[in-house]
Amino acid sequence: MIAVDSPVLIDLLGDDARAEASEDSLRQALAHGPVVVCDVVVSEVVAGLGFGAELFDVLEEAGIGYLATEARSVPARCSGATSSA
């Protein structure tokens, strides 16, 4: 599985001067296996380009999947929580 970062999508969808290079890289990645984006990438692309829900349609059409970031619990000693024992 290959994860794509937001600059690649912003270049491509924003029709940046680097769009062609980003498209080539994306095609190569798709040829090697599943390609995904996470929720952080989606939010950065939406904020950067103003896309809304239609972004998911664009990603699906391009063969890019969505993989939500998993929430993991943080041990109390790492989260700054204190105990009152």
Buried (B, 14 or more C-beta within 10 A) or exposed (E): EBBBEBBBBBBBBBEEEBBEEBBEBBEEBBEEEEBBBBEEBBEBBBEBBEBEEEBBEBBEEBEBEBEEEEEEEEEEEEEEEEEEE
